[in-house]
Amino acid sequence: MYMLLAIDHAAADARSSAAAMMPQLLPMNAEQQLLQLASGCGLLLFGELHGTREVPALVGGLLPKLRELGYGSLALEAPRDQRDAILQWADGMASHPPPFYARPSRDGRGSLDMLELIRTARALGLDLLCFDQSPDQPARSWSARDQWMARNLLEAWSAGPGGQRVLGICGSLHARLAPEQGVGRFLRKAVSGGQQLWPSLAGWVRQLQPTLAIGSVDVRFATGEFFNMGVRTIYARPGSRSEAWIRNAAPAYSLELWLPRATVATFLTTPA
């Protein structure tokens, strides 16, 4: 189950938790494939199931090596209008994080684990980009929201130092490089309530910046639990492996990374 922390102790708890953040370890061959992909990209996206501890830990463990490859910014699916407040908290200038994390929504994005990752990134000298739409950016469809996210990401990126690569985390559907074919496409369409699922964030970025090299990693789990509109279970499939493994997932993703188990993210207050 998810952890419940008192708001008046939020900053101290988050700092303590950030200092103790344990990286998600990968087999050498899987890490090498990820770093090889990263070395050829200007933008590297990790598509996640929201509400796990493993994805922030995975990215946190890779950050030092990605920093050496020229990645200078961490981009998150958080509202763009909360970036300054997040940075004030992460840099120790505010005692509490902004509402996106202090009063998280039920989709699992506003977790303490992501706050830990932000502190790790800041300690390594990375900038923070927040690319989700703000209240002044209405969208009537799933793909329209993704267009706002793509524009926000590119605008924030262009405002920073030139020549730096960007590492991003978003929901896995947003990270697709191409529309999926076959049964999977119809299943995801049903889950989304029949909304138009293409172009995605990555698809819009590719349209807006055709020369930008984009890498996309779909992070999946063999079993475990995650938080999205409540605690959800991933049931183990026959033949599931006990360690992480990776494979090609073209054309929708550059790579598909399987982690053995998901655990539920922690939150500063009960998501509502």
KAPERA-V736838 format. One record per pair of residues at least 24 apart in sequence whose C-alpha atoms are under 10 Angstrom apart, sorted by sequence separation. I is the first residue (numbers start at 0). J is the second residue. D is the distance in whole Angstrom. If there is no record, write none. Layout:
{{I | J | D} {I | J | D}}
//
This chain:
{{128 | 152 | 7} {130 | 154 | 9} {149 | 173 | 10} {172 | 196 | 8} {173 | 197 | 9} {175 | 199 | 6} {176 | 200 | 9} {177 | 201 | 8} {178 | 202 | 9} {219 | 243 | 10} {235 | 259 | 9} {89 | 114 | 8} {128 | 153 | 10} {130 | 155 | 8} {148 | 173 | 9} {172 | 197 | 9} {173 | 198 | 9} {174 | 199 | 7} {175 | 200 | 8} {176 | 201 | 6} {177 | 202 | 7} {235 | 260 | 9} {88 | 114 | 9} {89 | 115 | 9} {128 | 154 | 10} {129 | 155 | 8} {130 | 156 | 10} {172 | 198 | 10} {173 | 199 | 5} {174 | 200 | 6} {175 | 201 | 6} {176 | 202 | 5} {219 | 245 | 10} {34 | 61 | 9} {37 | 64 | 10} {38 | 65 | 8} {43 | 70 | 9} {89 | 116 | 10} {90 | 117 | 10} {91 | 118 | 10} {128 | 155 | 6} {129 | 156 | 10} {145 | 172 | 10} {172 | 199 | 7} {173 | 200 | 5} {174 | 201 | 5} {175 | 202 | 7} {176 | 203 | 9} {218 | 245 | 9} {233 | 260 | 9} {33 | 61 | 9} {37 | 65 | 7} {40 | 68 | 10} {41 | 69 | 9} {42 | 70 | 9} {89 | 117 | 7} {90 | 118 | 8} {127 | 155 | 9} {128 | 156 | 7} {145 | 173 | 7} {171 | 199 | 10} {172 | 200 | 8} {173 | 201 | 6} {174 | 202 | 8} {176 | 204 | 9} {217 | 245 | 10} {233 | 261 | 8} {23 | 52 | 9} {24 | 53 | 10} {38 | 67 | 10} {39 | 68 | 10} {41 | 70 | 8} {85 | 114 | 9} {88 | 117 | 10} {89 | 118 | 6} {127 | 156 | 10} {144 | 173 | 10} {145 | 174 | 10} {172 | 201 | 9} {173 | 202 | 8} {176 | 205 | 8} {216 | 245 | 10} {232 | 261 | 9} {23 | 53 | 6} {34 | 64 | 8} {38 | 68 | 6} {40 | 70 | 10} {42 | 72 | 10} {43 | 73 | 10} {44 | 74 | 9} {88 | 118 | 9} {89 | 119 | 9} {126 | 156 | 10} {170 | 200 | 10} {173 | 203 | 10} {216 | 246 | 10} {232 | 262 | 10} {21 | 52 | 10} {22 | 53 | 8} {23 | 54 | 8} {30 | 61 | 8} {34 | 65 | 7} {37 | 68 | 8} {38 | 69 | 9} {43 | 74 | 10} {44 | 75 | 10} {77 | 108 | 8} {86 | 117 | 9} {89 | 120 | 10} {90 | 121 | 8} {128 | 159 | 10} {142 | 173 | 9} {169 | 200 | 9} {216 | 247 | 9} {217 | 248 | 8} {232 | 263 | 10} {21 | 53 | 10} {22 | 54 | 9} {23 | 55 | 8} {24 | 56 | 9} {25 | 57 | 8} {33 | 65 | 10} {37 | 69 | 10} {38 | 70 | 9} {42 | 74 | 10} {76 | 108 | 8} {77 | 109 | 8} {85 | 117 | 9} {86 | 118 | 9} {89 | 121 | 7} {90 | 122 | 9} {127 | 159 | 10} {141 | 173 | 10} {169 | 201 | 10} {216 | 248 | 9} {230 | 262 | 10} {231 | 263 | 9} {22 | 55 | 8} {23 | 56 | 5} {24 | 57 | 7} {37 | 70 | 9} {75 | 108 | 9} {76 | 109 | 9} {85 | 118 | 10} {89 | 122 | 9} {126 | 159 | 8} {215 | 248 | 9} {230 | 263 | 7} {21 | 55 | 10} {22 | 56 | 5} {23 | 57 | 4} {34 | 68 | 9} {126 | 160 | 10} {215 | 249 | 10} {217 | 251 | 9} {229 | 263 | 10} {230 | 264 | 10} {20 | 55 | 9} {21 | 56 | 6} {22 | 57 | 6} {23 | 58 | 8} {25 | 60 | 9} {86 | 121 | 9} {216 | 251 | 10} {217 | 252 | 6} {222 | 257 | 10} {223 | 258 | 10} {225 | 260 | 10} {226 | 261 | 10} {20 | 56 | 7} {21 | 57 | 9} {22 | 58 | 8} {23 | 59 | 8} {24 | 60 | 7} {25 | 61 | 10} {215 | 251 | 8} {216 | 252 | 6} {217 | 253 | 8} {218 | 254 | 9} {219 | 255 | 7} {220 | 256 | 8} {221 | 257 | 7} {222 | 258 | 9} {223 | 259 | 8} {224 | 260 | 8} {225 | 261 | 6} {226 | 262 | 9} {227 | 263 | 9} {22 | 59 | 6} {23 | 60 | 6} {24 | 61 | 9} {128 | 165 | 9} {130 | 167 | 10} {176 | 213 | 8} {215 | 252 | 5} {216 | 253 | 6} {217 | 254 | 6} {218 | 255 | 6} {219 | 256 | 6} {220 | 257 | 5} {221 | 258 | 6} {222 | 259 | 6} {223 | 260 | 5} {224 | 261 | 5} {225 | 262 | 6} {226 | 263 | 6} {227 | 264 | 10} {21 | 59 | 8} {22 | 60 | 4} {23 | 61 | 9} {75 | 113 | 9} {125 | 163 | 10} {127 | 165 | 10} {128 | 166 | 10} {129 | 167 | 9} {131 | 169 | 9} {176 | 214 | 8} {214 | 252 | 8} {215 | 253 | 5} {216 | 254 | 5} {217 | 255 | 5} {218 | 256 | 5} {219 | 257 | 5} {220 | 258 | 5} {221 | 259 | 5} {222 | 260 | 5} {223 | 261 | 4} {224 | 262 | 5} {225 | 263 | 4} {226 | 264 | 7} {20 | 59 | 8} {21 | 60 | 8} {22 | 61 | 8} {126 | 165 | 9} {127 | 166 | 10} {128 | 167 | 9} {130 | 169 | 10} {174 | 213 | 10} {175 | 214 | 10} {176 | 215 | 7} {213 | 252 | 10} {214 | 253 | 6} {215 | 254 | 7} {216 | 255 | 6} {217 | 256 | 6} {218 | 257 | 6} {219 | 258 | 6} {220 | 259 | 6} {221 | 260 | 6} {222 | 261 | 6} {223 | 262 | 6} {224 | 263 | 6} {225 | 264 | 7} {226 | 265 | 9} {20 | 60 | 9} {22 | 62 | 10} {86 | 126 | 9} {125 | 165 | 9} {127 | 167 | 10} {174 | 214 | 9} {175 | 215 | 7} {176 | 216 | 10} {213 | 253 | 9} {214 | 254 | 8} {215 | 255 | 9} {216 | 256 | 7} {217 | 257 | 8} {218 | 258 | 7} {219 | 259 | 9} {220 | 260 | 6} {221 | 261 | 8} {222 | 262 | 9} {223 | 263 | 8} {224 | 264 | 9} {86 | 127 | 7} {125 | 166 | 10} {174 | 215 | 6} {175 | 216 | 9} {219 | 260 | 9} {220 | 261 | 6} {229 | 270 | 9} {75 | 117 | 9} {85 | 127 | 9} {86 | 128 | 10} {173 | 215 | 10} {174 | 216 | 8} {175 | 217 | 8} {219 | 261 | 9} {220 | 262 | 10} {228 | 270 | 8} {229 | 271 | 10} {73 | 116 | 9} {74 | 117 | 10} {174 | 217 | 8} {227 | 270 | 9} {228 | 271 | 9} {73 | 117 | 8} {83 | 127 | 9} {85 | 129 | 9} {171 | 215 | 9} {226 | 270 | 9} {82 | 127 | 7} {83 | 128 | 10} {171 | 216 | 8} {172 | 217 | 9} {82 | 128 | 7} {83 | 129 | 9} {171 | 217 | 6} {73 | 120 | 7} {82 | 129 | 6} {168 | 215 | 10} {170 | 217 | 9} {171 | 218 | 7} {72 | 120 | 8} {73 | 121 | 9} {81 | 129 | 8} {82 | 130 | 9} {152 | 200 | 9} {165 | 213 | 10} {166 | 214 | 10} {167 | 215 | 9} {168 | 216 | 10} {169 | 217 | 10} {170 | 218 | 10} {171 | 219 | 9} {1 | 50 | 9} {71 | 120 | 9} {72 | 121 | 9} {79 | 128 | 8} {80 | 129 | 8} {81 | 130 | 10} {202 | 251 | 10} {1 | 51 | 10} {78 | 128 | 10} {79 | 129 | 5} {80 | 130 | 9} {81 | 131 | 10} {141 | 191 | 8} {149 | 199 | 9} {150 | 200 | 9} {74 | 125 | 10} {77 | 128 | 9} {78 | 129 | 6} {79 | 130 | 5} {80 | 131 | 9} {141 | 192 | 10} {145 | 196 | 9} {146 | 197 | 10} {148 | 199 | 9} {149 | 200 | 5} {153 | 204 | 8} {201 | 252 | 10} {71 | 123 | 9} {72 | 124 | 9} {73 | 125 | 6} {74 | 126 | 8} {75 | 127 | 8} {76 | 128 | 9} {77 | 129 | 5} {78 | 130 | 6} {79 | 131 | 6} {80 | 132 | 8} {81 | 133 | 9} {141 | 193 | 10} {142 | 194 | 8} {143 | 195 | 9} {145 | 197 | 9} {146 | 198 | 8} {148 | 200 | 6} {149 | 201 | 7} {152 | 204 | 9} {71 | 124 | 7} {72 | 125 | 5} {73 | 126 | 6} {74 | 127 | 6} {75 | 128 | 6} {76 | 129 | 6} {77 | 130 | 6} {78 | 131 | 4} {79 | 132 | 6} {80 | 133 | 6} {141 | 194 | 6} {142 | 195 | 6} {143 | 196 | 9} {145 | 198 | 7} {146 | 199 | 7} {147 | 200 | 8} {148 | 201 | 9} {149 | 202 | 9} {150 | 203 | 8} {59 | 113 | 10} {62 | 116 | 9} {66 | 120 | 9} {71 | 125 | 5} {72 | 126 | 4} {73 | 127 | 5} {74 | 128 | 4} {75 | 129 | 5} {76 | 130 | 6} {77 | 131 | 5} {78 | 132 | 6} {79 | 133 | 6} {80 | 134 | 8} {140 | 194 | 7} {141 | 195 | 6} {142 | 196 | 6} {143 | 197 | 9} {145 | 199 | 6} {146 | 200 | 6} {149 | 203 | 6} {150 | 204 | 7} {153 | 207 | 9} {50 | 105 | 9} {55 | 110 | 10} {70 | 125 | 8} {71 | 126 | 6} {72 | 127 | 6} {73 | 128 | 6} {74 | 129 | 6} {75 | 130 | 6} {76 | 131 | 5} {77 | 132 | 8} {78 | 133 | 5} {79 | 134 | 10} {80 | 135 | 10} {113 | 168 | 10} {139 | 194 | 10} {140 | 195 | 7} {141 | 196 | 6} {142 | 197 | 6} {143 | 198 | 9} {144 | 199 | 9} {145 | 200 | 5} {146 | 201 | 9} {148 | 203 | 9} {149 | 204 | 5} {153 | 208 | 9} {49 | 105 | 10} {50 | 106 | 7} {51 | 107 | 8} {55 | 111 | 10} {56 | 112 | 8} {59 | 115 | 9} {60 | 116 | 9} {63 | 119 | 10} {70 | 126 | 10} {71 | 127 | 9} {72 | 128 | 7} {73 | 129 | 9} {74 | 130 | 7} {75 | 131 | 8} {76 | 132 | 9} {77 | 133 | 9} {78 | 134 | 9} {140 | 196 | 9} {141 | 197 | 8} {142 | 198 | 6} {143 | 199 | 9} {144 | 200 | 8} {145 | 201 | 8} {146 | 202 | 9} {147 | 203 | 9} {148 | 204 | 9} {149 | 205 | 9} {49 | 106 | 7} {50 | 107 | 4} {51 | 108 | 9} {55 | 112 | 6} {56 | 113 | 9} {59 | 116 | 6} {62 | 119 | 8} {63 | 120 | 9} {66 | 123 | 8} {74 | 131 | 10} {141 | 198 | 9} {142 | 199 | 6} {143 | 200 | 9} {145 | 202 | 9} {146 | 203 | 6} {149 | 206 | 10} {150 | 207 | 8} {48 | 106 | 10} {49 | 107 | 5} {50 | 108 | 6} {52 | 110 | 9} {54 | 112 | 9} {55 | 113 | 6} {58 | 116 | 8} {59 | 117 | 9} {62 | 120 | 7} {66 | 124 | 9} {141 | 199 | 8} {142 | 200 | 8} {145 | 203 | 7} {146 | 204 | 8} {149 | 207 | 8} {48 | 107 | 9} {49 | 108 | 6} {50 | 109 | 8} {51 | 110 | 9} {52 | 111 | 9} {53 | 112 | 9} {54 | 113 | 9} {55 | 114 | 9} {56 | 115 | 9} {57 | 116 | 10} {59 | 118 | 10} {60 | 119 | 9} {66 | 125 | 8} {141 | 200 | 10} {145 | 204 | 9} {149 | 208 | 10} {48 | 108 | 9} {49 | 109 | 9} {50 | 110 | 7} {52 | 112 | 6} {55 | 115 | 8} {56 | 116 | 7} {59 | 119 | 7} {63 | 123 | 7} {142 | 202 | 10} {143 | 203 | 10} {49 | 110 | 9} {50 | 111 | 10} {51 | 112 | 8} {52 | 113 | 8} {55 | 116 | 6} {58 | 119 | 10} {59 | 120 | 7} {62 | 123 | 8} {108 | 169 | 9} {142 | 203 | 9} {146 | 207 | 10} {50 | 112 | 9} {51 | 113 | 9} {54 | 116 | 10} {55 | 117 | 9} {58 | 120 | 10} {108 | 170 | 9} {50 | 113 | 9} {62 | 125 | 9} {79 | 148 | 9} {78 | 148 | 9} {179 | 249 | 10} {180 | 250 | 10} {77 | 148 | 10} {179 | 250 | 8} {180 | 251 | 9} {76 | 148 | 8} {79 | 151 | 7} {177 | 249 | 8} {178 | 250 | 8} {179 | 251 | 6} {78 | 151 | 10} {79 | 152 | 9} {176 | 249 | 8} {177 | 250 | 6} {178 | 251 | 6} {179 | 252 | 10} {175 | 249 | 10} {176 | 250 | 7} {177 | 251 | 5} {178 | 252 | 10} {14 | 89 | 9} {175 | 250 | 8} {176 | 251 | 5} {177 | 252 | 8} {13 | 89 | 10} {76 | 152 | 10} {79 | 155 | 9} {175 | 251 | 5} {176 | 252 | 6} {14 | 91 | 9} {75 | 152 | 9} {174 | 251 | 8} {175 | 252 | 6} {176 | 253 | 8} {10 | 88 | 8} {74 | 152 | 8} {174 | 252 | 7} {175 | 253 | 9} {10 | 89 | 9} {172 | 251 | 9} {174 | 253 | 10} {10 | 91 | 9} {74 | 155 | 9} {171 | 252 | 9} {13 | 95 | 9} {74 | 156 | 9} {10 | 93 | 8} {11 | 94 | 8} {13 | 96 | 9} {10 | 94 | 6} {11 | 95 | 9} {72 | 156 | 8} {9 | 94 | 8} {10 | 95 | 5} {71 | 156 | 10} {8 | 94 | 9} {9 | 95 | 6} {10 | 96 | 7} {7 | 94 | 9} {8 | 95 | 9} {9 | 96 | 8} {72 | 159 | 9} {7 | 95 | 8} {71 | 159 | 9} {72 | 160 | 10} {6 | 95 | 8} {71 | 160 | 9} {6 | 96 | 10} {71 | 161 | 10} {71 | 162 | 9} {72 | 163 | 7} {73 | 164 | 9} {74 | 165 | 7} {75 | 166 | 9} {76 | 167 | 8} {77 | 168 | 10} {9 | 101 | 8} {20 | 112 | 8} {70 | 162 | 9} {71 | 163 | 5} {72 | 164 | 7} {73 | 165 | 6} {74 | 166 | 6} {75 | 167 | 6} {76 | 168 | 7} {77 | 169 | 9} {69 | 162 | 8} {70 | 163 | 6} {71 | 164 | 6} {72 | 165 | 5} {73 | 166 | 5} {74 | 167 | 4} {75 | 168 | 5} {76 | 169 | 5} {17 | 111 | 9} {22 | 116 | 10} {69 | 163 | 6} {70 | 164 | 4} {71 | 165 | 6} {72 | 166 | 6} {73 | 167 | 6} {74 | 168 | 6} {75 | 169 | 7} {76 | 170 | 8} {6 | 101 | 7} {16 | 111 | 8} {17 | 112 | 8} {20 | 115 | 7} {68 | 163 | 9} {69 | 164 | 6} {70 | 165 | 5} {71 | 166 | 8} {72 | 167 | 8} {73 | 168 | 8} {74 | 169 | 9} {75 | 170 | 10} {6 | 102 | 9} {16 | 112 | 8} {17 | 113 | 9} {19 | 115 | 9} {20 | 116 | 8} {68 | 164 | 8} {69 | 165 | 9} {70 | 166 | 7} {17 | 114 | 8} {18 | 115 | 8} {66 | 163 | 10} {76 | 173 | 10} {13 | 111 | 7} {16 | 114 | 9} {17 | 115 | 4} {66 | 164 | 9} {12 | 111 | 9} {13 | 112 | 9} {16 | 115 | 7} {17 | 116 | 7} {20 | 119 | 9} {65 | 164 | 9} {66 | 165 | 10} {14 | 114 | 9} {15 | 115 | 9} {17 | 117 | 9} {18 | 118 | 9} {65 | 165 | 10} {66 | 166 | 10} {13 | 114 | 7} {14 | 115 | 8} {17 | 118 | 7} {18 | 119 | 8} {65 | 166 | 8} {9 | 111 | 9} {13 | 115 | 7} {17 | 119 | 7} {14 | 118 | 8} {62 | 166 | 9} {13 | 118 | 9} {4 | 111 | 10} {58 | 166 | 9} {1 | 110 | 10} {2 | 111 | 9} {58 | 167 | 10} {58 | 168 | 9} {55 | 168 | 9} {54 | 168 | 9} {110 | 226 | 10} {107 | 225 | 8} {108 | 226 | 9} {49 | 168 | 10} {107 | 226 | 5} {108 | 227 | 8} {49 | 169 | 8} {106 | 226 | 7} {107 | 227 | 5} {41 | 162 | 9} {42 | 163 | 9} {43 | 164 | 8} {44 | 165 | 8} {45 | 166 | 8} {46 | 167 | 9} {47 | 168 | 7} {48 | 169 | 9} {49 | 170 | 6} {105 | 226 | 8} {106 | 227 | 4} {107 | 228 | 7} {41 | 163 | 8} {42 | 164 | 6} {43 | 165 | 6} {44 | 166 | 6} {45 | 167 | 6} {46 | 168 | 6} {47 | 169 | 6} {48 | 170 | 6} {49 | 171 | 9} {105 | 227 | 6} {106 | 228 | 5} {107 | 229 | 8} {41 | 164 | 5} {42 | 165 | 5} {43 | 166 | 5} {44 | 167 | 5} {45 | 168 | 5} {46 | 169 | 5} {47 | 170 | 5} {48 | 171 | 7} {104 | 227 | 9} {105 | 228 | 5} {106 | 229 | 8} {107 | 230 | 10} {40 | 164 | 8} {41 | 165 | 6} {42 | 166 | 6} {43 | 167 | 6} {44 | 168 | 6} {45 | 169 | 6} {46 | 170 | 5} {47 | 171 | 5} {48 | 172 | 9} {104 | 228 | 9} {105 | 229 | 7} {40 | 165 | 9} {41 | 166 | 9} {42 | 167 | 7} {43 | 168 | 9} {44 | 169 | 7} {45 | 170 | 8} {46 | 171 | 4} {47 | 172 | 8} {105 | 230 | 10} {38 | 164 | 10} {40 | 166 | 10} {44 | 170 | 10} {45 | 171 | 7} {46 | 172 | 7} {47 | 173 | 9} {37 | 164 | 9} {44 | 171 | 9} {46 | 173 | 7} {47 | 174 | 9} {37 | 165 | 10} {45 | 173 | 10} {46 | 174 | 5} {37 | 166 | 9} {44 | 173 | 9} {45 | 174 | 7} {46 | 175 | 8} {44 | 174 | 6} {45 | 175 | 10} {43 | 174 | 9} {44 | 175 | 9} {113 | 264 | 9} {112 | 264 | 6} {113 | 265 | 9} {114 | 266 | 10} {110 | 263 | 10} {111 | 264 | 7} {112 | 265 | 6} {113 | 266 | 10} {114 | 267 | 10} {110 | 264 | 6} {111 | 265 | 5} {112 | 266 | 8} {109 | 264 | 9} {110 | 265 | 6} {111 | 266 | 5} {112 | 267 | 10} {44 | 200 | 10} {107 | 263 | 9} {108 | 264 | 9} {109 | 265 | 9} {110 | 266 | 5} {111 | 267 | 6} {44 | 201 | 8} {107 | 264 | 8} {109 | 266 | 7} {110 | 267 | 7} {111 | 268 | 9} {43 | 201 | 10} {107 | 265 | 9} {108 | 266 | 10} {109 | 267 | 9} {110 | 268 | 9} {42 | 201 | 9} {107 | 266 | 9} {109 | 268 | 10} {110 | 270 | 9} {57 | 218 | 10} {109 | 270 | 8} {42 | 204 | 10} {108 | 270 | 10} {103 | 266 | 7} {107 | 270 | 7} {54 | 218 | 8} {102 | 266 | 9} {103 | 267 | 8} {104 | 268 | 10} {105 | 269 | 9} {106 | 270 | 8} {107 | 271 | 10} {53 | 218 | 10} {54 | 219 | 10} {101 | 266 | 8} {102 | 267 | 8} {103 | 268 | 7} {104 | 269 | 9} {105 | 270 | 5} {106 | 271 | 9} {100 | 266 | 8} {101 | 267 | 6} {102 | 268 | 6} {103 | 269 | 7} {104 | 270 | 5} {105 | 271 | 5} {53 | 220 | 10} {100 | 267 | 7} {101 | 268 | 7} {102 | 269 | 8} {103 | 270 | 5} {104 | 271 | 5} {100 | 268 | 8} {101 | 269 | 9} {102 | 270 | 7} {103 | 271 | 7} {41 | 210 | 10} {42 | 211 | 8} {43 | 212 | 9} {44 | 213 | 8} {45 | 214 | 9} {46 | 215 | 7} {47 | 216 | 9} {48 | 217 | 9} {101 | 270 | 9} {102 | 271 | 7} {41 | 211 | 6} {42 | 212 | 7} {43 | 213 | 6} {44 | 214 | 6} {45 | 215 | 6} {46 | 216 | 6} {47 | 217 | 7} {48 | 218 | 7} {100 | 270 | 9} {40 | 211 | 8} {41 | 212 | 5} {42 | 213 | 5} {43 | 214 | 5} {44 | 215 | 5} {45 | 216 | 5} {46 | 217 | 5} {47 | 218 | 5} {48 | 219 | 7} {96 | 267 | 10} {40 | 212 | 5} {41 | 213 | 6} {42 | 214 | 6} {43 | 215 | 6} {44 | 216 | 6} {45 | 217 | 6} {46 | 218 | 6} {47 | 219 | 7} {48 | 220 | 9} {51 | 223 | 10} {53 | 225 | 10} {39 | 212 | 7} {40 | 213 | 5} {41 | 214 | 8} {42 | 215 | 8} {43 | 216 | 8} {44 | 217 | 9} {45 | 218 | 7} {46 | 219 | 9} {47 | 220 | 10} {51 | 224 | 8} {52 | 225 | 8} {39 | 213 | 8} {40 | 214 | 6} {50 | 224 | 9} {51 | 225 | 5} {52 | 226 | 10} {37 | 212 | 10} {39 | 214 | 8} {40 | 215 | 9} {50 | 225 | 5} {51 | 226 | 7} {37 | 213 | 9} {38 | 214 | 10} {49 | 225 | 7} {50 | 226 | 4} {51 | 227 | 9} {36 | 213 | 9} {37 | 214 | 7} {48 | 225 | 7} {49 | 226 | 7} {50 | 227 | 6} {36 | 214 | 7} {37 | 215 | 9} {48 | 226 | 9} {49 | 227 | 6} {50 | 228 | 9} {36 | 215 | 9} {48 | 227 | 8} {50 | 229 | 9} {36 | 216 | 9} {50 | 230 | 9} {33 | 214 | 10} {50 | 231 | 10} {33 | 215 | 10} {33 | 216 | 8} {57 | 258 | 10} {54 | 258 | 9} {53 | 258 | 8} {46 | 252 | 9} {53 | 259 | 10} {45 | 252 | 10} {53 | 260 | 8} {54 | 261 | 9} {44 | 252 | 10} {53 | 261 | 6} {54 | 262 | 10} {44 | 253 | 10} {45 | 254 | 10} {46 | 255 | 9} {51 | 260 | 10} {52 | 261 | 7} {53 | 262 | 7} {55 | 264 | 10} {43 | 253 | 10} {45 | 255 | 10} {46 | 256 | 10} {51 | 261 | 6} {52 | 262 | 6} {53 | 263 | 9} {54 | 264 | 10} {45 | 256 | 10} {50 | 261 | 9} {51 | 262 | 6} {52 | 263 | 6} {53 | 264 | 8} {33 | 245 | 9} {50 | 262 | 8} {51 | 263 | 5} {52 | 264 | 5} {30 | 243 | 10} {32 | 245 | 8} {48 | 261 | 9} {50 | 263 | 6} {51 | 264 | 4} {52 | 265 | 7} {29 | 243 | 7} {30 | 244 | 10} {32 | 246 | 9} {49 | 263 | 10} {50 | 264 | 5} {51 | 265 | 8} {28 | 243 | 10} {29 | 244 | 6} {30 | 245 | 9} {49 | 264 | 9} {50 | 265 | 8} {26 | 242 | 8} {28 | 244 | 8} {29 | 245 | 6} {50 | 266 | 9} {25 | 242 | 8} {26 | 243 | 7} {28 | 245 | 9} {29 | 246 | 9} {36 | 253 | 8} {24 | 242 | 10} {25 | 243 | 6} {26 | 244 | 8} {36 | 254 | 9} {24 | 243 | 9} {25 | 244 | 8} {26 | 245 | 10} {23 | 243 | 10} {33 | 253 | 10} {33 | 254 | 8} {32 | 254 | 9} {33 | 256 | 9} {0 | 224 | 9} {1 | 225 | 9} {0 | 225 | 9} {1 | 226 | 8} {0 | 226 | 9} {29 | 256 | 8} {1 | 229 | 10} {29 | 257 | 10} {0 | 229 | 10} {1 | 230 | 8} {0 | 230 | 7} {25 | 258 | 9} {24 | 258 | 10} {23 | 258 | 9} {13 | 266 | 10} {13 | 267 | 8} {12 | 267 | 9} {9 | 266 | 10} {10 | 267 | 10} {9 | 267 | 6} {8 | 267 | 9} {9 | 268 | 9} {7 | 267 | 10} {1 | 262 | 9} {2 | 263 | 9} {4 | 265 | 9} {6 | 267 | 7} {0 | 262 | 9} {1 | 263 | 6} {2 | 264 | 8} {3 | 265 | 7} {4 | 266 | 7} {5 | 267 | 7} {6 | 268 | 7} {0 | 263 | 6} {1 | 264 | 6} {2 | 265 | 5} {3 | 266 | 6} {4 | 267 | 5} {5 | 268 | 7} {0 | 264 | 8} {1 | 265 | 5} {2 | 266 | 6} {3 | 267 | 6} {4 | 268 | 6} {0 | 265 | 8} {1 | 266 | 7} {2 | 267 | 8} {3 | 268 | 5} {4 | 269 | 9} {1 | 267 | 10} {2 | 268 | 8} {3 | 269 | 6} {1 | 268 | 9} {2 | 269 | 8} {3 | 270 | 10} {1 | 269 | 8} {1 | 270 | 10}}
//
